[in-house]
């Protein structure tokens, strides 16, 4: 959250927008949870 300077809601909205655009263009995507272990340790609610 702090690194992106976004609320969880803003971050999720951005992710959904990028996925929707990729689908519209016929592009398959994977979501990679960078540094998941720190996210779980510091903000499990945000990760889930």
Predicted model as a PDB file, atoms N, CA, C, CB and O in Angstrom, pLDDT in the B-factor column:
MODEL        1                                                                  
ATOM      1  N   UNK A   1       0.820  -1.189   0.000  1.00 50.00           N  
ATOM      2  CA  UNK A   1       0.000   0.000   0.000  1.00 50.00           C  
ATOM      3  C   UNK A   1       0.864   1.252   0.000  1.00 50.00           C  
ATOM      4  CB  UNK A   1      -0.933  -0.002   1.197  1.00 50.00           C  
ATOM      5  O   UNK A   1       0.663   2.164  -0.802  1.00 50.00           O  
ATOM      6  N   UNK A   2       1.814   1.278   0.899  1.00 61.00           N  
ATOM      7  CA  UNK A   2       2.645   2.474   1.019  1.00 61.00           C  
ATOM      8  C   UNK A   2       3.498   2.689  -0.224  1.00 61.00           C  
ATOM      9  CB  UNK A   2       3.538   2.376   2.249  1.00 61.00           C  
ATOM     10  O   UNK A   2       3.670   3.820  -0.680  1.00 61.00           O  
ATOM     11  N   UNK A   3       4.030   1.601  -0.770  1.00 66.00           N  
ATOM     12  CA  UNK A   3       4.913   1.703  -1.917  1.00 66.00           C  
ATOM     13  C   UNK A   3       4.159   2.253  -3.136  1.00 66.00           C  
ATOM     14  CB  UNK A   3       5.527   0.333  -2.236  1.00 66.00           C  
ATOM     15  O   UNK A   3       4.715   3.043  -3.899  1.00 66.00           O  
ATOM     16  N   UNK A   4       2.928   1.849  -3.320  1.00 71.00           N  
ATOM     17  CA  UNK A   4       2.153   2.288  -4.475  1.00 71.00           C  
ATOM     18  C   UNK A   4       1.408   3.590  -4.219  1.00 71.00           C  
ATOM     19  CB  UNK A   4       1.174   1.216  -4.874  1.00 71.00           C  
ATOM     20  O   UNK A   4       0.926   4.232  -5.152  1.00 71.00           O  
ATOM     21  N   UNK A   5       1.315   3.973  -2.958  1.00 83.00           N  
ATOM     22  CA  UNK A   5       0.566   5.170  -2.554  1.00 83.00           C  
ATOM     23  C   UNK A   5      -0.878   5.104  -3.045  1.00 83.00           C  
ATOM     24  CB  UNK A   5       1.249   6.440  -3.096  1.00 83.00           C  
ATOM     25  O   UNK A   5      -1.436   6.087  -3.531  1.00 83.00           O  
ATOM     26  N   UNK A   6      -1.466   3.915  -2.904  1.00 84.00           N  
ATOM     27  CA  UNK A   6      -2.854   3.692  -3.302  1.00 84.00           C  
ATOM     28  C   UNK A   6      -3.572   2.940  -2.196  1.00 84.00           C  
ATOM     29  CB  UNK A   6      -2.937   2.910  -4.641  1.00 84.00           C  
ATOM     30  O   UNK A   6      -2.960   2.194  -1.430  1.00 84.00           O  
ATOM     31  N   UNK A   7      -4.862   3.146  -2.126  1.00 85.00           N  
ATOM     32  CA  UNK A   7      -5.660   2.342  -1.213  1.00 85.00           C  
ATOM     33  C   UNK A   7      -5.811   0.952  -1.831  1.00 85.00           C  
ATOM     34  CB  UNK A   7      -7.061   3.005  -0.937  1.00 85.00           C  
ATOM     35  O   UNK A   7      -5.609   0.790  -3.034  1.00 85.00           O  
ATOM     36  N   UNK A   8      -6.159  -0.045  -1.029  1.00 80.00           N  
ATOM     37  CA  UNK A   8      -6.412  -1.361  -1.600  1.00 80.00           C  
ATOM     38  C   UNK A   8      -7.467  -1.303  -2.712  1.00 80.00           C  
ATOM     39  CB  UNK A   8      -6.858  -2.327  -0.505  1.00 80.00           C  
ATOM     40  O   UNK A   8      -7.347  -1.995  -3.723  1.00 80.00           O  
ATOM     41  N   UNK A   9      -8.479  -0.492  -2.523  1.00 87.00           N  
ATOM     42  CA  UNK A   9      -9.550  -0.387  -3.526  1.00 87.00           C  
ATOM     43  C   UNK A   9      -9.016   0.186  -4.847  1.00 87.00           C  
ATOM     44  CB  UNK A   9     -10.700   0.500  -2.992  1.00 87.00           C  
ATOM     45  O   UNK A   9      -9.379  -0.292  -5.922  1.00 87.00           O  
ATOM     46  N   UNK A  10      -8.165   1.197  -4.765  1.00 90.00           N  
ATOM     47  CA  UNK A  10      -7.571   1.772  -5.974  1.00 90.00           C  
ATOM     48  C   UNK A  10      -6.672   0.761  -6.681  1.00 90.00           C  
ATOM     49  CB  UNK A  10      -6.770   3.036  -5.628  1.00 90.00           C  
ATOM     50  O   UNK A  10      -6.675   0.660  -7.908  1.00 90.00           O  
ATOM     51  N   UNK A  11      -5.911   0.023  -5.898  1.00 84.00           N  
ATOM     52  CA  UNK A  11      -5.005  -0.968  -6.463  1.00 84.00           C  
ATOM     53  C   UNK A  11      -5.802  -2.066  -7.174  1.00 84.00           C  
ATOM     54  CB  UNK A  11      -4.108  -1.576  -5.360  1.00 84.00           C  
ATOM     55  O   UNK A  11      -5.472  -2.441  -8.299  1.00 84.00           O  
ATOM     56  N   UNK A  12      -6.831  -2.571  -6.533  1.00 86.00           N  
ATOM     57  CA  UNK A  12      -7.664  -3.620  -7.135  1.00 86.00           C  
ATOM     58  C   UNK A  12      -8.348  -3.100  -8.397  1.00 86.00           C  
ATOM     59  CB  UNK A  12      -8.721  -4.124  -6.123  1.00 86.00           C  
ATOM     60  O   UNK A  12      -8.440  -3.823  -9.390  1.00 86.00           O  
ATOM     61  N   UNK A  13      -8.825  -1.866  -8.371  1.00 93.00           N  
ATOM     62  CA  UNK A  13      -9.456  -1.272  -9.559  1.00 93.00           C  
ATOM     63  C   UNK A  13      -8.466  -1.210 -10.722  1.00 93.00           C  
ATOM     64  CB  UNK A  13      -9.990   0.145  -9.238  1.00 93.00           C  
ATOM     65  O   UNK A  13      -8.827  -1.515 -11.859  1.00 93.00           O  
ATOM     66  N   UNK A  14      -7.234  -0.821 -10.447  1.00 92.00           N  
ATOM     67  CA  UNK A  14      -6.204  -0.780 -11.486  1.00 92.00           C  
ATOM     68  C   UNK A  14      -5.944  -2.173 -12.061  1.00 92.00           C  
ATOM     69  CB  UNK A  14      -4.903  -0.190 -10.922  1.00 92.00           C  
ATOM     70  O   UNK A  14      -5.871  -2.348 -13.277  1.00 92.00           O  
ATOM     71  N   UNK A  15      -5.806  -3.146 -11.187  1.00 89.00           N  
ATOM     72  CA  UNK A  15      -5.543  -4.520 -11.622  1.00 89.00           C  
ATOM     73  C   UNK A  15      -6.688  -5.023 -12.498  1.00 89.00           C  
ATOM     74  CB  UNK A  15      -5.347  -5.454 -10.401  1.00 89.00           C  
ATOM     75  O   UNK A  15      -6.453  -5.601 -13.559  1.00 89.00           O  
ATOM     76  N   UNK A  16      -7.909  -4.808 -12.061  1.00 94.00           N  
ATOM     77  CA  UNK A  16      -9.074  -5.258 -12.827  1.00 94.00           C  
ATOM     78  C   UNK A  16      -9.131  -4.580 -14.191  1.00 94.00           C  
ATOM     79  CB  UNK A  16     -10.366  -4.979 -12.049  1.00 94.00           C  
ATOM     80  O   UNK A  16      -9.496  -5.210 -15.184  1.00 94.00           O  
ATOM     81  N   UNK A  17      -8.775  -3.307 -14.246  1.00 96.00           N  
ATOM     82  CA  UNK A  17      -8.773  -2.588 -15.510  1.00 96.00           C  
ATOM     83  C   UNK A  17      -7.760  -3.155 -16.491  1.00 96.00           C  
ATOM     84  CB  UNK A  17      -8.491  -1.128 -15.272  1.00 96.00           C  
ATOM     85  O   UNK A  17      -8.057  -3.307 -17.675  1.00 96.00           O  
ATOM     86  N   UNK A  18      -6.576  -3.465 -16.008  1.00 94.00           N  
ATOM     87  CA  UNK A  18      -5.539  -4.032 -16.869  1.00 94.00           C  
ATOM     88  C   UNK A  18      -5.946  -5.423 -17.350  1.00 94.00           C  
ATOM     89  CB  UNK A  18      -4.191  -4.096 -16.123  1.00 94.00           C  
ATOM     90  O   UNK A  18      -5.739  -5.759 -18.516  1.00 94.00           O  
ATOM     91  N   UNK A  19      -6.519  -6.229 -16.466  1.00 95.00           N  
ATOM     92  CA  UNK A  19      -6.968  -7.565 -16.857  1.00 95.00           C  
ATOM     93  C   UNK A  19      -8.080  -7.466 -17.900  1.00 95.00           C  
ATOM     94  CB  UNK A  19      -7.456  -8.358 -15.623  1.00 95.00           C  
ATOM     95  O   UNK A  19      -8.074  -8.214 -18.878  1.00 95.00           O  
ATOM     96  N   UNK A  20      -9.024  -6.563 -17.707  1.00 97.00           N  
ATOM     97  CA  UNK A  20     -10.119  -6.390 -18.659  1.00 97.00           C  
ATOM     98  C   UNK A  20      -9.590  -5.975 -20.035  1.00 97.00           C  
ATOM     99  CB  UNK A  20     -11.121  -5.345 -18.138  1.00 97.00           C  
ATOM    100  O   UNK A  20     -10.053  -6.476 -21.059  1.00 97.00           O  
ATOM    101  N   UNK A  21      -8.632  -5.071 -20.052  1.00 97.00           N  
ATOM    102  CA  UNK A  21      -8.046  -4.632 -21.320  1.00 97.00           C  
ATOM    103  C   UNK A  21      -7.334  -5.792 -22.010  1.00 97.00           C  
ATOM    104  CB  UNK A  21      -7.065  -3.465 -21.089  1.00 97.00           C  
ATOM    105  O   UNK A  21      -7.466  -5.970 -23.221  1.00 97.00           O  
ATOM    106  N   UNK A  22      -6.589  -6.571 -21.254  1.00 97.00           N  
ATOM    107  CA  UNK A  22      -5.901  -7.735 -21.821  1.00 97.00           C  
ATOM    108  C   UNK A  22      -6.907  -8.720 -22.410  1.00 97.00           C  
ATOM    109  CB  UNK A  22      -5.039  -8.432 -20.747  1.00 97.00           C  
ATOM    110  O   UNK A  22      -6.706  -9.220 -23.517  1.00 97.00           O  
ATOM    111  N   UNK A  23      -7.985  -9.003 -21.685  1.00 95.00           N  
ATOM    112  CA  UNK A  23      -9.009  -9.922 -22.185  1.00 95.00           C  
ATOM    113  C   UNK A  23      -9.639  -9.395 -23.464  1.00 95.00           C  
ATOM    114  CB  UNK A  23     -10.089 -10.149 -21.127  1.00 95.00           C  
ATOM    115  O   UNK A  23      -9.878 -10.157 -24.401  1.00 95.00           O  
ATOM    116  N   UNK A  24      -9.906  -8.106 -23.506  1.00 97.00           N  
ATOM    117  CA  UNK A  24     -10.497  -7.480 -24.695  1.00 97.00           C  
ATOM    118  C   UNK A  24      -9.590  -7.668 -25.912  1.00 97.00           C  
ATOM    119  CB  UNK A  24     -10.749  -5.974 -24.446  1.00 97.00           C  
ATOM    120  O   UNK A  24     -10.069  -7.806 -27.037  1.00 97.00           O  
ATOM    121  N   UNK A  25      -8.278  -7.672 -25.676  1.00 97.00           N  
ATOM    122  CA  UNK A  25      -7.317  -7.824 -26.755  1.00 97.00           C  
ATOM    123  C   UNK A  25      -6.923  -9.280 -26.988  1.00 97.00           C  
ATOM    124  CB  UNK A  25      -6.088  -7.007 -26.462  1.00 97.00           C  
ATOM    125  O   UNK A  25      -6.058  -9.567 -27.816  1.00 97.00           O  
ATOM    126  N   UNK A  26      -7.567 -10.210 -26.249  1.00 97.00           N  
ATOM    127  CA  UNK A  26      -7.290 -11.632 -26.420  1.00 97.00           C  
ATOM    128  C   UNK A  26      -5.984 -12.087 -25.801  1.00 97.00           C  
ATOM    129  CB  UNK A  26      -7.281 -11.965 -27.860  1.00 97.00           C  
ATOM    130  O   UNK A  26      -5.395 -13.076 -26.238  1.00 97.00           O  
ATOM    131  N   UNK A  27      -5.533 -11.376 -24.795  1.00 97.00           N  
ATOM    132  CA  UNK A  27      -4.268 -11.700 -24.137  1.00 97.00           C  
ATOM    133  C   UNK A  27      -4.549 -12.403 -22.814  1.00 97.00           C  
ATOM    134  CB  UNK A  27      -3.416 -10.421 -23.906  1.00 97.00           C  
ATOM    135  O   UNK A  27      -5.310 -11.899 -21.989  1.00 97.00           O  
ATOM    136  N   UNK A  28      -3.941 -13.552 -22.616  1.00 95.00           N  
ATOM    137  CA  UNK A  28      -4.053 -14.269 -21.343  1.00 95.00           C  
ATOM    138  C   UNK A  28      -3.075 -13.643 -20.352  1.00 95.00           C  
ATOM    139  CB  UNK A  28      -3.768 -15.804 -21.524  1.00 95.00           C  
ATOM    140  O   UNK A  28      -1.969 -13.255 -20.727  1.00 95.00           O  
ATOM    141  N   UNK A  29      -3.481 -13.547 -19.100  1.00 92.00           N  
ATOM    142  CA  UNK A  29      -2.625 -12.937 -18.084  1.00 92.00           C  
ATOM    143  C   UNK A  29      -2.487 -13.843 -16.869  1.00 92.00           C  
ATOM    144  CB  UNK A  29      -3.182 -11.577 -17.663  1.00 92.00           C  
ATOM    145  O   UNK A  29      -3.348 -14.679 -16.592  1.00 92.00           O  
ATOM    146  N   UNK A  30      -1.398 -13.659 -16.163  1.00 88.00           N  
ATOM    147  CA  UNK A  30      -1.170 -14.268 -14.858  1.00 88.00           C  
ATOM    148  C   UNK A  30      -0.981 -13.134 -13.869  1.00 88.00           C  
ATOM    149  CB  UNK A  30       0.071 -15.239 -14.870  1.00 88.00           C  
ATOM    150  O   UNK A  30      -0.448 -12.080 -14.213  1.00 88.00           O  
ATOM    151  N   UNK A  31      -1.413 -13.352 -12.660  1.00 81.00           N  
ATOM    152  CA  UNK A  31      -1.195 -12.356 -11.612  1.00 81.00           C  
ATOM    153  C   UNK A  31      -0.104 -12.888 -10.703  1.00 81.00           C  
ATOM    154  CB  UNK A  31      -2.514 -12.053 -10.808  1.00 81.00           C  
ATOM    155  O   UNK A  31      -0.218 -13.976 -10.139  1.00 81.00           O  
ATOM    156  N   UNK A  32       0.946 -12.110 -10.572  1.00 77.00           N  
ATOM    157  CA  UNK A  32       2.085 -12.477  -9.740  1.00 77.00           C  
ATOM    158  C   UNK A  32       2.060 -11.617  -8.489  1.00 77.00           C  
ATOM    159  CB  UNK A  32       3.430 -12.308 -10.509  1.00 77.00           C  
ATOM    160  O   UNK A  32       2.117 -10.390  -8.571  1.00 77.00           O  
ATOM    161  N   UNK A  33       1.978 -12.248  -7.349  1.00 71.00           N  
ATOM    162  CA  UNK A  33       1.967 -11.518  -6.082  1.00 71.00           C  
ATOM    163  C   UNK A  33       3.401 -11.300  -5.620  1.00 71.00           C  
ATOM    164  CB  UNK A  33       1.150 -12.281  -5.001  1.00 71.00           C  
ATOM    165  O   UNK A  33       3.955 -12.099  -4.864  1.00 71.00           O  
ATOM    166  N   UNK A  34       3.985 -10.211  -6.085  1.00 69.00           N  
ATOM    167  CA  UNK A  34       5.360  -9.894  -5.743  1.00 69.00           C  
ATOM    168  C   UNK A  34       5.502  -9.719  -4.235  1.00 69.00           C  
ATOM    169  CB  UNK A  34       5.821  -8.628  -6.479  1.00 69.00           C  
ATOM    170  O   UNK A  34       4.710  -9.034  -3.586  1.00 69.00           O  
ATOM    171  N   UNK A  35       6.512 -10.345  -3.714  1.00 66.00           N  
ATOM    172  CA  UNK A  35       6.843 -10.219  -2.297  1.00 66.00           C  
ATOM    173  C   UNK A  35       5.651 -10.584  -1.400  1.00 66.00           C  
ATOM    174  CB  UNK A  35       7.308  -8.795  -1.995  1.00 66.00           C  
ATOM    175  O   UNK A  35       5.352  -9.892  -0.426  1.00 66.00           O  
ATOM    176  N   UNK A  36       4.992 -11.669  -1.749  1.00 65.00           N  
ATOM    177  CA  UNK A  36       3.808 -12.125  -1.038  1.00 65.00           C  
ATOM    178  C   UNK A  36       4.090 -12.335   0.448  1.00 65.00           C  
ATOM    179  CB  UNK A  36       3.291 -13.412  -1.658  1.00 65.00           C  
ATOM    180  O   UNK A  36       3.252 -12.010   1.289  1.00 65.00           O  
ATOM    181  N   UNK A  37       5.260 -12.875   0.774  1.00 67.00           N  
ATOM    182  CA  UNK A  37       5.553 -13.189   2.177  1.00 67.00           C  
ATOM    183  C   UNK A  37       5.568 -11.927   3.042  1.00 67.00           C  
ATOM    184  CB  UNK A  37       6.901 -13.914   2.287  1.00 67.00           C  
ATOM    185  O   UNK A  37       5.071 -11.952   4.169  1.00 67.00           O  
ATOM    186  N   UNK A  38       6.120 -10.845   2.544  1.00 68.00           N  
ATOM    187  CA  UNK A  38       6.090  -9.602   3.313  1.00 68.00           C  
ATOM    188  C   UNK A  38       4.675  -9.057   3.407  1.00 68.00           C  
ATOM    189  CB  UNK A  38       7.015  -8.557   2.684  1.00 68.00           C  
ATOM    190  O   UNK A  38       4.285  -8.513   4.440  1.00 68.00           O  
ATOM    191  N   UNK A  39       3.907  -9.200   2.343  1.00 67.00           N  
ATOM    192  CA  UNK A  39       2.522  -8.736   2.370  1.00 67.00           C  
ATOM    193  C   UNK A  39       1.705  -9.464   3.410  1.00 67.00           C  
ATOM    194  CB  UNK A  39       1.884  -8.905   1.013  1.00 67.00           C  
ATOM    195  O   UNK A  39       0.933  -8.849   4.145  1.00 67.00           O  
ATOM    196  N   UNK A  40       1.868 -10.763   3.475  1.00 67.00           N  
ATOM    197  CA  UNK A  40       1.138 -11.561   4.469  1.00 67.00           C  
ATOM    198  C   UNK A  40       1.566 -11.161   5.875  1.00 67.00           C  
ATOM    199  CB  UNK A  40       1.377 -13.077   4.244  1.00 67.00           C  
ATOM    200  O   UNK A  40       0.733 -11.034   6.772  1.00 67.00           O  
ATOM    201  N   UNK A  41       2.849 -10.968   6.061  1.00 70.00           N  
ATOM    202  CA  UNK A  41       3.372 -10.627   7.382  1.00 70.00           C  
ATOM    203  C   UNK A  41       2.896  -9.242   7.827  1.00 70.00           C  
ATOM    204  CB  UNK A  41       4.903 -10.681   7.375  1.00 70.00           C  
ATOM    205  O   UNK A  41       2.529  -9.046   8.985  1.00 70.00           O  
ATOM    206  N   UNK A  42       2.908  -8.285   6.896  1.00 72.00           N  
ATOM    207  CA  UNK A  42       2.620  -6.896   7.257  1.00 72.00           C  
ATOM    208  C   UNK A  42       1.163  -6.485   7.081  1.00 72.00           C  
ATOM    209  CB  UNK A  42       3.473  -5.993   6.448  1.00 72.00           C  
ATOM    210  O   UNK A  42       0.703  -5.554   7.741  1.00 72.00           O  
ATOM    211  N   UNK A  43       0.430  -7.167   6.197  1.00 73.00           N  
ATOM    212  CA  UNK A  43      -0.940  -6.764   5.933  1.00 73.00           C  
ATOM    213  C   UNK A  43      -1.732  -7.898   5.295  1.00 73.00           C  
ATOM    214  CB  UNK A  43      -0.967  -5.535   5.036  1.00 73.00           C  
ATOM    215  O   UNK A  43      -2.053  -7.851   4.108  1.00 73.00           O  
ATOM    216  N   UNK A  44      -2.036  -8.892   6.074  1.00 72.00           N  
ATOM    217  CA  UNK A  44      -2.732 -10.060   5.530  1.00 72.00           C  
ATOM    218  C   UNK A  44      -4.100  -9.702   4.958  1.00 72.00           C  
ATOM    219  CB  UNK A  44      -2.890 -11.118   6.606  1.00 72.00           C  
ATOM    220  O   UNK A  44      -4.527 -10.297   3.969  1.00 72.00           O  
ATOM    221  N   UNK A  45      -4.791  -8.744   5.561  1.00 73.00           N  
ATOM    222  CA  UNK A  45      -6.092  -8.320   5.025  1.00 73.00           C  
ATOM    223  C   UNK A  45      -5.953  -7.809   3.601  1.00 73.00           C  
ATOM    224  CB  UNK A  45      -6.714  -7.232   5.913  1.00 73.00           C  
ATOM    225  O   UNK A  45      -6.786  -8.115   2.747  1.00 73.00           O  
ATOM    226  N   UNK A  46      -4.919  -7.042   3.340  1.00 68.00           N  
ATOM    227  CA  UNK A  46      -4.689  -6.482   2.010  1.00 68.00           C  
ATOM    228  C   UNK A  46      -4.424  -7.601   1.002  1.00 68.00           C  
ATOM    229  CB  UNK A  46      -3.504  -5.488   2.036  1.00 68.00           C  
ATOM    230  O   UNK A  46      -4.940  -7.562  -0.115  1.00 68.00           O  
ATOM    231  N   UNK A  47      -3.635  -8.585   1.385  1.00 68.00           N  
ATOM    232  CA  UNK A  47      -3.311  -9.690   0.474  1.00 68.00           C  
ATOM    233  C   UNK A  47      -4.576 -10.475   0.116  1.00 68.00           C  
ATOM    234  CB  UNK A  47      -2.258 -10.632   1.113  1.00 68.00           C  
ATOM    235  O   UNK A  47      -4.796 -10.822  -1.044  1.00 68.00           O  
ATOM    236  N   UNK A  48      -5.405 -10.749   1.135  1.00 70.00           N  
ATOM    237  CA  UNK A  48      -6.618 -11.516   0.855  1.00 70.00           C  
ATOM    238  C   UNK A  48      -7.665 -10.671   0.174  1.00 70.00           C  
ATOM    239  CB  UNK A  48      -7.182 -12.098   2.131  1.00 70.00           C  
ATOM    240  O   UNK A  48      -8.751 -11.162  -0.133  1.00 70.00           O  
TER     241      UNK A  48                                                      
ENDMDL                                                                          
END                                                                             
